[in-house]
Amino acid sequence: MSELHRFFYPGVMTSGGVVTLESETAKHIWQVLRMDEGDRITLTDGKGTVANGEIQFAERHKCNVKISDTFLESRAGKQLHLCVAFTKNNARNEWLLEKATELGVGSITPISSSRFQKSHIRHDRWEKILQSAILQSKQSYLPDLNQLVPISTALDRFKNIPQKLIAHCHANSPKSALSDLLKGSEDAVVFIGPEGDFSPDEVNLCLNNGYKPVSLGAQRLRTETAAMSVAAYFNMVS
């Protein structure tokens, strides 16, 4: 039996209940996939709840689904939290969000810094990107997408995470290889700097808060590439 198509539904789902999917999802089901009454689908709320159901009614702007069964999927492994100084190029930021979500990160926090170039943060659009990414990668948990905060706020937010790393490019500062520091056995938080890198004061602030400096290789990476290097490595070892 082939795997059911999976869709996002943010509301409450209970066995025997009926839910109405939003118009964009309904249009995709009816117009693109050509699904109709009697077809079965899977829904997830991005918080671990998964439901199987049967389409009762489908048209361009409306789709009703009767839930047959639900279950809570456990969240496997330890969590990686990315704190990233996003670029002013929104297409690159959205690529980062999509790929980080596919790789199963626990949270994404945009951070501001002295060399931060103001980004056009569209939180609602970004949430849609995350939703699409968990469906693509067949996950049931959305990463937490936090609001833009200063570095000091991010440091306080993740102060209890056992593994704390900061990636930067200052040549006169000793750094360890990512593979030597980042382990999959514990939750981790990694700070990724802006295009102009973190300032020396910002690096020292992180070091004074227990962060260890890490190298991502000999090449100088773009912000989103650096974030993906970390997320891909953690995904493999956790």
SEKOLDO-193697 format. One line per 8 residues: for each residue x, y, z of N, C-alpha, C. Coordinates in Angstrom, 2 decimals, always signed. Atoms other than C-alpha are relative to their C-alpha. Layout:
BEGIN
X/Y/Z/X/Y/Z/X/Y/Z ~ ...
end
This chain:
BEGIN
+0.85/-1.19/+0.00/+0.00/+0.00/+0.00/+0.89/+1.25/+0.00 ~ -0.82/-1.19/+0.11/+1.45/+3.37/-1.01/-0.25/+0.93/+1.19 ~ +0.13/-0.92/-1.11/+2.08/+6.04/+1.62/-0.98/+1.12/-0.34 ~ +1.01/-1.03/+0.22/-0.68/+8.59/+2.05/+0.64/+1.37/-0.16 ~ -0.44/-1.39/+0.09/-0.24/+12.19/+0.97/-0.17/+0.67/+1.36 ~ -0.01/-0.64/-1.32/+0.56/+14.36/+4.01/-0.21/+1.50/-0.16 ~ +0.31/-1.43/+0.03/-0.79/+17.85/+4.73/+0.07/+0.57/+1.40 ~ -0.10/-0.69/-1.28/-0.51/+20.44/+7.47/-1.37/+0.51/+0.43
+1.23/-0.54/-0.59/-3.43/+21.24/+9.75/+0.31/+0.43/+1.43 ~ -0.44/-0.50/-1.30/-2.81/+23.47/+12.81/-1.00/-0.17/+1.14 ~ +1.03/+0.07/-1.02/-6.03/+22.76/+14.68/-0.04/-1.33/+0.74 ~ +0.20/+1.21/-0.79/-7.30/+20.06/+17.04/-0.51/-1.12/-0.90 ~ +0.43/+1.16/+0.78/-7.67/+16.60/+15.51/-0.31/-1.15/+0.96 ~ +0.42/+1.10/-0.86/-9.64/+13.84/+17.26/-0.65/-1.08/-0.84 ~ +0.59/+1.12/+0.72/-10.74/+10.40/+16.12/-1.51/+0.18/-0.11 ~ +1.42/-0.17/+0.24/-14.22/+10.60/+14.57/-0.41/+1.42/-0.32
+0.31/-1.39/+0.29/-14.05/+14.37/+14.17/+0.22/+0.35/-1.46 ~ -0.14/-0.49/+1.37/-14.21/+16.36/+10.95/+0.73/+1.34/+0.03 ~ -0.74/-1.26/+0.09/-11.74/+19.12/+10.04/-0.12/+0.56/-1.41 ~ +0.04/-0.68/+1.29/-11.83/+21.68/+7.24/+1.36/+0.61/-0.28 ~ -1.32/-0.48/+0.36/-8.54/+22.38/+5.51/-0.09/+1.38/-0.65 ~ +0.01/-1.34/+0.56/-7.59/+25.89/+4.45/-0.06/-0.05/-1.52 ~ +0.29/-0.02/+1.44/-8.35/+26.97/+0.89/+1.21/-0.35/-0.86 ~ -1.21/+0.30/+0.78/-4.73/+26.76/-0.35/+0.25/-1.50/-0.04
-0.18/+1.46/-0.05/-4.46/+23.14/+0.82/-1.10/-0.70/-0.76 ~ +1.12/+0.60/+0.72/-7.91/+22.32/-0.52/+0.20/+0.07/-1.51 ~ -0.24/-0.17/+1.44/-6.97/+23.70/-3.94/+1.04/-1.00/-0.50 ~ -1.04/+0.96/+0.40/-3.85/+21.54/-4.03/-0.55/-1.42/-0.06 ~ +0.59/+1.34/-0.05/-5.80/+18.43/-3.05/-0.92/-0.23/-1.19 ~ +1.05/+0.19/+1.02/-8.62/+18.97/-5.53/+0.51/+0.25/-1.41 ~ -0.38/-0.40/+1.35/-6.95/+20.70/-8.47/+1.30/-0.63/-0.48 ~ -1.30/+0.53/+0.40/-3.36/+19.41/-8.43/+0.04/-1.52/+0.12
-0.07/+1.44/-0.23/-3.65/+15.93/-6.93/-1.23/-0.74/-0.50 ~ +1.24/+0.59/+0.52/-7.18/+15.33/-8.28/-0.59/-1.01/+0.98 ~ +0.57/+0.86/-1.02/-8.25/+13.77/-5.00/-1.45/+0.40/+0.24 ~ +1.44/-0.26/-0.16/-11.92/+13.48/-4.10/-0.53/-0.83/+1.15 ~ +0.68/+0.73/-1.06/-14.44/+11.94/-1.72/+0.45/-1.45/+0.05 ~ -0.42/+1.38/-0.19/-13.24/+8.65/-0.28/+1.50/-0.20/+0.03 ~ -1.46/+0.12/-0.03/-9.53/+9.28/-0.76/+0.53/+0.25/+1.41 ~ -0.56/-0.10/-1.35/-7.39/+8.92/+2.36/+1.27/+0.85/-0.02
-1.18/-0.86/-0.15/-4.76/+11.42/+3.55/+0.48/-0.03/+1.44 ~ -0.57/-0.14/-1.34/-2.53/+12.09/+6.55/+0.18/+1.48/+0.31 ~ -0.15/-1.38/-0.45/-2.46/+15.33/+8.55/+0.97/+0.05/+1.18 ~ -0.82/-0.23/-1.18/+0.04/+16.72/+11.05/-0.15/+1.46/+0.42 ~ +0.13/-1.38/-0.52/-0.14/+19.80/+13.29/+1.35/+0.66/+0.27 ~ -1.33/-0.56/-0.25/+3.64/+20.32/+13.50/+0.42/-0.05/+1.45 ~ -0.32/+0.14/-1.42/+3.54/+19.53/+17.23/+0.05/-1.46/+0.41 ~ -0.12/+1.43/-0.28/+3.81/+15.76/+16.93/-1.25/-0.82/-0.24
+1.24/+0.74/+0.23/+0.15/+14.86/+16.37/-0.13/-0.34/-1.48 ~ +0.21/+0.48/+1.35/-0.48/+12.78/+13.25/-1.38/-0.64/-0.07 ~ +1.35/+0.54/+0.15/-3.95/+11.90/+11.97/-0.19/-0.56/-1.40 ~ +0.41/+0.55/+1.28/-5.22/+9.66/+9.22/-1.49/+0.26/-0.18 ~ +1.41/-0.31/+0.23/-8.51/+10.52/+7.60/-0.43/-0.23/-1.42 ~ +0.60/+0.21/+1.33/-10.82/+10.26/+4.63/-0.71/+1.27/-0.44 ~ +0.64/-1.20/+0.55/-11.94/+13.09/+2.40/-1.51/-0.25/-0.12 ~ +1.45/+0.07/+0.12/-15.67/+13.68/+2.76/-0.52/+0.89/-1.13
+0.44/-0.99/+0.99/-15.93/+16.66/+0.43/+1.21/+0.79/-0.46 ~ -1.14/-0.76/+0.51/-13.46/+18.41/-1.84/-0.42/+0.86/-1.18 ~ +0.15/-0.90/+1.13/-13.60/+21.43/-4.11/+1.15/+0.99/+0.05 ~ -1.14/-0.90/+0.13/-11.30/+24.29/-5.08/+0.36/+0.72/+1.31 ~ -0.28/-0.82/-1.18/-11.67/+26.27/-1.82/-0.37/-0.67/+1.31 ~ +0.42/+0.65/-1.24/-12.83/+23.68/+0.70/+0.23/-1.50/-0.09 ~ -0.18/+1.44/-0.08/-11.93/+20.19/+1.80/-0.27/-0.45/+1.43 ~ +0.33/+0.56/-1.31/-13.53/+18.33/+4.71/+0.58/-1.40/+0.11
-0.64/+1.30/-0.23/-11.69/+15.37/+6.19/-0.51/-0.58/+1.32 ~ +0.42/+0.69/-1.23/-13.11/+12.84/+8.70/+1.18/-0.79/+0.52 ~ -1.16/+0.63/-0.62/-10.42/+11.69/+11.10/-0.37/-1.41/+0.47 ~ +0.24/+1.38/-0.42/-10.22/+7.94/+11.60/+0.83/-0.37/+1.22 ~ -0.86/+0.31/-1.13/-7.29/+7.75/+14.03/+1.09/+1.05/+0.12 ~ -1.08/-0.95/-0.27/-4.64/+9.94/+15.64/+1.03/-0.65/+0.91 ~ -1.03/+0.45/-0.93/-1.36/+9.34/+17.42/+1.03/+1.10/+0.15 ~ -1.04/-0.98/-0.28/+1.44/+11.37/+18.97/+1.35/-0.64/-0.33
-1.31/+0.50/+0.41/+4.80/+10.81/+17.28/+1.07/+0.58/+0.92 ~ -1.05/-0.48/-0.89/+7.77/+11.03/+19.62/+1.06/+0.75/-0.79 ~ -1.05/-0.79/+0.64/+10.49/+13.53/+18.83/+1.34/-0.67/+0.23 ~ -1.21/+0.81/-0.13/+13.61/+11.50/+18.14/+1.24/+0.86/+0.15 ~ -1.31/-0.61/-0.07/+17.11/+12.47/+19.14/+0.07/+1.30/+0.77 ~ -0.26/-1.27/-0.66/+18.64/+15.58/+20.62/-0.26/+1.15/-0.97 ~ +0.40/-1.15/+0.81/+17.89/+19.10/+19.38/+1.15/+0.97/-0.23 ~ -0.94/-1.05/+0.35/+20.04/+21.61/+17.55/-0.74/+1.33/-0.11
+0.59/-1.34/+0.05/+19.24/+25.30/+18.03/+0.96/+0.93/-0.74 ~ -0.83/-0.90/+0.81/+20.56/+27.71/+15.39/-0.36/+1.45/+0.33 ~ +0.16/-1.44/-0.18/+21.05/+31.39/+16.21/+0.78/+0.66/-1.12 ~ -0.61/-0.44/+1.25/+21.73/+33.12/+12.90/-0.23/+1.48/-0.24 ~ +0.13/-1.38/+0.46/+22.43/+36.69/+11.82/-0.35/-0.04/-1.48 ~ +0.47/+0.15/+1.37/+20.34/+36.57/+8.66/+0.55/+1.10/-0.92 ~ -0.49/-0.96/+0.98/+21.43/+38.32/+5.46/-1.14/+0.92/-0.46 ~ +1.02/-0.87/+0.56/+19.61/+41.12/+3.64/-0.66/-0.62/-1.23
+0.55/+0.70/+1.15/+18.94/+38.67/+0.78/-1.04/-1.00/+0.48 ~ +1.05/+0.82/-0.57/+15.57/+37.17/+1.63/-0.08/-1.38/-0.64 ~ +0.03/+1.32/+0.66/+15.83/+34.36/-0.94/+0.97/-0.96/+0.68 ~ -0.98/+0.83/-0.70/+18.94/+33.09/+0.82/-0.47/-0.36/+1.40 ~ +0.55/+0.29/-1.32/+17.26/+33.37/+4.20/-1.06/-1.10/-0.07 ~ +1.06/+0.99/+0.13/+14.29/+31.36/+2.99/+0.57/-1.37/-0.35 ~ -0.67/+1.27/+0.30/+16.59/+28.69/+1.56/+0.54/-0.61/+1.29 ~ -0.53/+0.46/-1.29/+18.27/+28.44/+4.97/-1.12/-0.60/+0.85
+1.13/+0.48/-0.81/+14.91/+28.06/+6.72/-0.51/-1.34/-0.50 ~ +0.52/+1.23/+0.59/+13.73/+25.36/+4.33/+0.94/-1.18/+0.28 ~ -0.94/+1.11/-0.14/+16.90/+23.25/+4.47/+0.27/-0.34/+1.46 ~ -0.19/+0.28/-1.43/+17.43/+23.63/+8.22/-1.17/-0.80/+0.55 ~ +1.18/+0.74/-0.43/+13.87/+22.41/+8.75/+0.05/-1.43/-0.50 ~ -0.12/+1.35/+0.54/+14.39/+19.43/+6.45/+1.01/-0.83/+0.79 ~ -1.03/+0.69/-0.76/+17.45/+18.56/+8.54/-0.36/-0.15/+1.48 ~ +0.52/+0.31/-1.31/+15.37/+18.54/+11.71/+0.46/+0.86/+1.15
-0.44/-0.86/-1.11/+16.65/+21.53/+13.72/-1.16/+0.26/+0.96 ~ +1.02/-0.22/-1.01/+14.82/+22.24/+16.96/-0.55/+1.41/+0.02 ~ +0.46/-1.38/+0.03/+14.68/+26.02/+16.67/+0.93/+0.84/-0.85 ~ -0.77/-0.96/+0.78/+15.85/+28.94/+14.54/-0.27/+1.38/+0.58 ~ +0.15/-1.32/-0.61/+16.49/+32.32/+16.14/+0.80/+1.02/-0.80 ~ -0.75/-1.09/+0.64/+17.38/+35.38/+14.03/+0.59/+0.91/+1.08 ~ -0.66/-0.87/-0.98/+19.91/+37.49/+15.93/+0.56/+1.24/-0.70 ~ -0.60/-1.24/+0.51/+21.07/+41.07/+15.43/+1.37/+0.18/+0.61
-1.35/-0.25/-0.48/+24.68/+42.12/+15.77/+0.48/+1.33/-0.57 ~ -0.50/-1.30/+0.44/+26.84/+45.18/+15.14/+0.20/+0.05/-1.51 ~ -0.21/+0.05/+1.43/+27.51/+44.04/+11.55/-1.19/-0.63/-0.74 ~ +1.21/+0.59/+0.55/+24.01/+42.71/+10.96/-0.63/+0.95/-1.02 ~ +0.69/-0.77/+1.03/+22.38/+43.89/+7.71/-1.49/-0.28/+0.12 ~ +1.41/+0.17/-0.28/+18.71/+44.47/+8.27/-0.68/-0.89/-1.01 ~ +0.71/+0.94/+0.84/+16.62/+41.62/+6.91/-1.48/+0.35/-0.03 ~ +1.45/-0.16/+0.10/+13.04/+41.77/+5.69/-0.64/-1.28/+0.50
+0.53/+1.22/-0.62/+11.59/+39.25/+8.10/-1.52/-0.04/-0.16 ~ +1.44/+0.21/+0.23/+8.18/+37.98/+7.00/-0.39/-1.28/+0.73 ~ +0.19/+1.16/-0.87/+7.24/+35.70/+9.86/-1.08/-0.94/-0.52 ~ +1.08/+0.86/+0.51/+3.97/+34.44/+8.34/+0.46/-0.81/-1.21 ~ -0.51/+0.71/+1.17/+5.65/+33.56/+5.04/+1.03/-1.05/+0.42 ~ -1.01/+0.94/-0.46/+8.54/+31.93/+6.85/-0.63/-1.23/+0.65 ~ +0.70/+1.13/-0.61/+6.13/+29.76/+8.86/-0.53/-0.95/-1.08 ~ +0.48/+0.83/+1.10/+4.63/+28.53/+5.58/+1.13/-0.83/-0.59
-1.16/+0.71/+0.52/+8.09/+27.58/+4.38/+0.36/-1.17/+0.92 ~ -0.28/+1.07/-0.96/+8.68/+25.56/+7.56/-1.03/-1.11/-0.11 ~ +1.06/+1.01/+0.12/+5.33/+23.82/+7.18/+0.22/-0.88/-1.24 ~ -0.24/+0.74/+1.23/+6.10/+22.84/+3.60/+1.21/-0.93/+0.16 ~ -1.22/+0.79/-0.16/+9.54/+21.59/+4.63/-0.21/-1.24/+0.86 ~ +0.22/+1.21/-0.81/+8.29/+19.22/+7.34/-0.84/-1.02/-0.77 ~ +0.77/+0.94/+0.82/+5.79/+17.75/+4.89/+0.92/-0.69/-1.01 ~ -0.94/+0.54/+0.98/+8.53/+17.29/+2.29/+0.90/-1.06/+0.63
-0.94/+0.90/-0.67/+10.83/+15.59/+4.80/-0.69/-1.02/+0.90 ~ +0.81/+0.98/-0.74/+8.00/+13.56/+6.42/+0.29/+0.05/+1.50 ~ -0.15/-0.22/-1.44/+8.42/+15.05/+9.88/-1.32/+0.47/+0.59 ~ +1.23/-0.40/-0.68/+5.79/+15.84/+12.47/+0.20/+1.15/+0.98 ~ -0.29/-1.11/-0.90/+7.49/+18.65/+14.38/+0.58/+1.17/-0.77 ~ -0.56/-1.23/+0.54/+8.02/+22.22/+13.25/+1.10/+0.50/+0.93 ~ -0.94/-0.68/-0.88/+11.13/+23.98/+14.52/-0.64/+1.28/+0.55 ~ +0.45/-1.28/-0.54/+10.45/+26.95/+16.78/+0.67/+1.11/-0.80
-0.53/-1.14/+0.73/+10.85/+30.08/+14.67/-0.19/+1.24/+0.88 ~ +0.07/-1.09/-0.96/+11.68/+32.88/+17.09/+0.10/+1.36/-0.68 ~ -0.12/-1.37/+0.48/+11.53/+36.63/+16.67/+1.46/+0.45/+0.05 ~ -1.34/-0.58/+0.00/+14.65/+38.69/+15.95/+0.33/+0.55/+1.38 ~ -0.41/-0.45/-1.33/+16.57/+39.31/+19.19/+1.48/+0.37/-0.02 ~ -1.44/-0.29/-0.13/+19.93/+40.79/+20.24/+0.75/-1.26/+0.46 ~ -0.81/+1.14/-0.42/+22.79/+38.39/+20.92/-0.17/-0.28/+1.49 ~ +0.10/+0.18/-1.45/+22.47/+38.98/+24.67/-1.27/-0.76/+0.39
+1.25/+0.69/-0.28/+18.85/+37.80/+24.63/+0.09/-1.47/-0.38 ~ -0.19/+1.39/+0.42/+19.75/+34.66/+22.69/+0.89/-0.76/+0.97 ~ -0.88/+0.64/-0.98/+22.56/+33.92/+25.14/-0.78/-0.40/+1.25 ~ +0.80/+0.29/-1.19/+20.12/+34.09/+28.03/-1.02/-1.11/-0.28 ~ +1.03/+0.99/+0.35/+17.48/+32.02/+26.22/+0.55/-1.42/+0.00 ~ -0.55/+1.35/+0.15/+19.82/+29.09/+25.61/+1.10/-0.29/+1.03 ~ -1.07/+0.14/-0.99/+21.95/+29.34/+28.77/+0.08/-1.41/+0.60 ~ +0.01/+1.34/-0.60/+20.93/+25.83/+29.92/+0.29/-1.11/-1.00
-0.33/+1.02/+0.99/+21.80/+24.04/+26.68/+1.43/-0.48/+0.26 ~ -1.33/+0.49/-0.39/+24.81/+21.77/+27.39/+1.12/+0.30/-0.98 ~ -1.05/-0.30/+0.98/+26.70/+22.28/+24.12/-0.24/+1.39/-0.59 ~ +0.12/-1.38/+0.49/+27.34/+25.93/+23.19/+1.20/+0.31/-0.89 ~ -1.07/-0.26/+0.95/+29.35/+26.83/+20.09/-0.25/+1.30/-0.75 ~ +0.09/-1.18/+0.86/+30.10/+29.96/+18.08/+0.97/-0.18/-1.15 ~ -0.83/+0.09/+1.20/+31.38/+29.87/+14.51/+0.37/+1.42/-0.43 ~ -0.45/-1.32/+0.47/+33.49/+32.86/+13.47/+1.29/-0.17/-0.78
-1.15/+0.08/+0.92/+36.40/+33.68/+11.15/+1.22/+0.79/+0.46 ~ -1.15/-0.78/-0.48/+38.81/+35.69/+13.33/+1.26/-0.86/-0.01 ~ -1.20/+0.81/+0.21/+42.25/+34.44/+12.36/+0.86/-0.14/+1.24 ~ -0.88/+0.01/-1.18/+43.96/+35.30/+15.65/-0.63/-0.69/+1.20 ~ +0.69/+0.68/-1.09/+41.51/+33.28/+17.74/+0.03/-1.50/-0.24 ~ -0.05/+1.46/+0.19/+42.11/+29.54/+18.24/-1.40/-0.59/-0.03 ~ +1.30/+0.66/+0.16/+39.22/+27.33/+17.16/+0.21/-1.49/-0.16 ~ -0.03/+1.45/+0.17/+38.45/+23.63/+17.21/-0.89/-0.40/-1.18
+0.82/+0.50/+1.10/+37.02/+21.59/+14.36/-1.40/-0.37/+0.50 ~ +1.38/+0.31/-0.36/+33.26/+21.10/+14.37/-0.13/-1.44/+0.47 ~ +0.11/+1.43/-0.34/+33.70/+17.32/+14.49/+0.60/-0.32/+1.37 ~ -0.61/+0.23/-1.31/+35.79/+17.63/+17.67/-0.89/+0.50/+1.14 ~ +0.79/-0.62/-1.06/+33.21/+19.67/+19.56/-1.48/-0.41/+0.00 ~ +1.45/+0.21/+0.07/+29.69/+18.98/+18.31/-0.34/-1.48/+0.06 ~ +0.37/+1.38/-0.21/+28.30/+15.72/+19.64/-1.52/-0.16/-0.11 ~ +1.44/+0.23/+0.17/+24.91/+14.17/+18.92/-0.69/-0.52/+1.24
+0.56/+0.58/-1.23/+24.41/+12.92/+22.48/-0.66/+1.03/+0.91 ~ +0.58/-1.06/-0.82/+23.32/+16.31/+23.88/-0.58/+1.09/-0.89 ~ +0.51/-1.17/+0.71/+21.25/+19.30/+22.82/+1.13/+1.00/-0.21 ~ -1.07/-0.94/+0.33/+23.35/+22.02/+21.20/-0.59/+1.31/-0.53 ~ +0.34/-1.29/+0.59/+23.14/+25.71/+20.29/+1.26/+0.52/-0.69 ~ -1.13/-0.51/+0.78/+25.36/+27.22/+17.59/-0.35/+1.39/-0.52 ~ +0.15/-1.35/+0.51/+25.76/+30.91/+16.78/+0.72/+0.12/-1.35 ~ -0.54/-0.22/+1.34/+26.31/+31.76/+13.09/-0.05/+1.50/-0.28
-0.09/-1.45/+0.14/+27.49/+35.30/+12.32/-0.48/+0.54/-1.33 ~ +0.45/-0.67/+1.24/+26.55/+37.83/+9.63/+1.09/-0.05/-1.07 ~ -0.97/+0.00/+1.11/+28.32/+38.35/+6.29/+1.33/+0.63/+0.41 ~ -1.22/-0.63/-0.46/+30.85/+40.63/+8.01/+0.59/-0.61/+1.25 ~ -0.43/+0.76/-1.17/+31.31/+38.15/+10.87/-0.39/+0.73/+1.30 ~ +0.19/-0.60/-1.31/+30.82/+38.77/+14.58/+1.16/+0.95/+0.29 ~ -1.07/-0.89/-0.44/+32.80/+41.65/+16.07/+0.80/-0.71/+1.10 ~ -0.78/+0.59/-1.10/+35.62/+40.79/+18.53/-0.72/+0.07/+1.34
+0.73/-0.13/-1.27/+33.47/+42.09/+21.40/-1.12/-1.03/+0.09 ~ +1.09/+0.98/+0.00/+30.58/+39.83/+20.37/+0.53/-1.42/+0.19 ~ -0.62/+1.31/-0.20/+32.87/+36.80/+20.15/+0.37/-0.17/+1.48 ~ -0.40/+0.07/-1.40/+34.25/+37.58/+23.60/-1.20/-0.13/+0.92 ~ +1.22/+0.12/-0.80/+30.73/+38.00/+24.98/-0.47/-1.44/+0.03 ~ +0.42/+1.40/+0.07/+29.86/+34.50/+23.79/+0.97/-0.90/+0.77 ~ -1.00/+0.82/-0.71/+33.12/+33.03/+25.10/-0.17/+0.14/+1.51 ~ +0.20/-0.23/-1.43/+32.45/+34.62/+28.49/-1.27/-0.65/+0.53
+1.23/+0.69/-0.39/+29.06/+32.89/+28.49/+0.08/-1.51/-0.25 ~ -0.20/+1.43/+0.09/+30.56/+29.44/+28.04/+0.01/-0.58/-1.40 ~ -0.02/+0.50/+1.37/+30.60/+29.20/+24.24/+1.42/-0.34/-0.43 ~ -1.29/+0.42/+0.51/+33.42/+27.38/+22.48/+0.11/+0.39/-1.48 ~ -0.14/-0.40/+1.40/+34.80/+28.74/+19.19/+0.25/-1.22/-0.89 ~ -0.07/+1.15/+0.88/+34.46/+26.36/+16.27/+0.32/+0.43/-1.42 ~ -0.32/-0.22/+1.41/+35.87/+26.18/+12.74/-0.86/-0.91/-0.86 ~ +0.80/+0.79/+0.94/+33.74/+25.01/+9.82/+0.80/-0.37/-1.25
-0.85/+0.36/+1.13/+36.72/+24.37/+7.54/+0.83/+1.17/-0.49 ~ -0.93/-1.01/+0.50/+39.30/+26.28/+5.55/-0.69/+1.05/-0.86 ~ +0.69/-0.93/+0.88/+36.81/+27.90/+3.19/-0.79/+1.04/+0.80 ~ +0.83/-1.04/-0.62/+35.05/+31.16/+4.04/-1.42/-0.19/-0.53 ~ +1.34/+0.38/+0.40/+31.36/+30.25/+3.99/-0.99/+1.16/+0.14 ~ +1.14/-0.91/-0.17/+28.25/+32.32/+3.42/-0.77/-0.40/+1.25 ~ +0.75/+0.26/-1.23/+25.95/+32.60/+6.41/-0.86/-1.24/-0.11 ~ +0.91/+1.14/+0.13/+23.40/+30.11/+5.10/+0.75/-1.31/-0.21
-0.80/+1.21/+0.19/+26.13/+27.65/+4.03/+0.57/-0.48/+1.32 ~ -0.52/+0.34/-1.32/+27.68/+27.78/+7.48/-1.08/-0.67/+0.86 ~ +1.10/+0.57/-0.77/+24.30/+27.10/+9.09/-0.33/-1.41/-0.47 ~ +0.30/+1.33/+0.53/+23.69/+24.14/+6.77/+1.09/-1.00/+0.33 ~ -1.09/+0.89/-0.38/+27.13/+22.69/+7.51/-0.22/-0.55/+1.40 ~ +0.25/+0.40/-1.38/+26.29/+22.63/+11.19/-1.21/-0.92/+0.10 ~ +1.23/+0.79/-0.09/+22.75/+21.31/+10.72/+0.17/-1.38/-0.61 ~ -0.20/+1.29/+0.66/+23.83/+18.55/+8.33/+0.86/-0.91/+0.85
-0.87/+0.82/-0.83/+26.61/+17.38/+10.61/-0.75/-0.51/+1.24 ~ +0.73/+0.41/-1.20/+24.40/+17.34/+13.71/-1.06/-1.06/-0.34 ~ +1.01/+0.97/+0.43/+21.69/+15.48/+11.79/+0.60/-1.39/-0.17 ~ -0.65/+1.30/+0.21/+24.17/+12.71/+10.97/+0.46/-0.65/+1.30 ~ -0.59/+0.59/-1.21/+25.65/+12.28/+14.45/-0.99/-0.14/+1.14 ~ +0.96/+0.08/-1.13/+22.53/+12.69/+16.62/-0.90/-1.22/-0.11
end
